[in-house]
Amino acid sequence: MSDLGEVRAVLAAVTEQLGSAYQQAGIARARIDDAVAVLDGLGEQHSEPLVPPELLQAAEELERGLGLINGGASVVADIDARL
């Protein structure tokens, strides 16, 4: 395999891994959203909110991570297109 072929193969593998990471982070984000919704519903019966701030922070970090993964995938696609 030529050097260019090897680079393209690596880029394809990176693209696949980024796609998988994006999918898994999206699933985690959806599950956190579900947990927040359940806790919010249960919290209506309590004087204090049941959703821990760390859970909301995790949701924000996952959202940021999704953006970074997407940005990384775009950069890899741009590199591949220039080859």
N, C-alpha and C positions, 0 to 999 in steps of 0.2 A: 504494500500500500504506500502511496506517495505521502510525503509530509503534509500536503494539502488535504489529502484524503483522511489522514489521521486527525488533523485539526477539525475537519468537518464531523468526523465520527465522535470526537470528544464534545463538540458543540451540540450535537444531536443528543448525546447522553445527558449533558447539562440541561438542555431544554426539557427533556423527559423528567429529570429529577425536580426541576423547578415547577413543572406542571403538577407533579405529585405533591410537592410541598404546598403549593397553592391550594390544591384540593383538600389536603388534610387540615391546613390552617382554616380554610373556609368551613369545614365540618366542625372544627373546634369552636369557631366563632358562633356558628348556629347553635351549638349545644350550650354555650355560655348564655346566648340570648334566651334560650328556653329556660335555663336555670334562673335567670334574672326575672323572667315573666312569672315563673312559679313562685319564687320568693316574694315578688311584688304582690301577687295575689294573696299569699298567706299573710303578708305584712299588713294587709287591710284590717286584720283582726288583732293587731298588736299596736302598742303605743309607739314603738320604735321601728324603723325600717329593718328588715331582715337581710337585705342585700348588703354584703360586706363591700366596703370601698375597694378592696383588693380585687374583687370579682369584676367590678366596673373597670378598674385599671387594666386587668387582664384583657378585657374586651377591646379596650383602646389600643393596647400593645399588639394584639392580634390584627386589628385593623391596620395599624402602621406596618406590621410585618407583611400583610397581604400587599400593601402598596410597594414595599421594598422588593418582594418576590416578583411582582409584576414588572417593576422597573428593571430588575435583573434580567428577566426574560426578554424584555425589549432590547436591552443592550446586547445580549447574546444573539438575538435575531438580527440586529444591525451588523454585528461583526460577521455573522454568517453570510449576510447579503453582500457584504463588501468583498468576500472571498471569491 
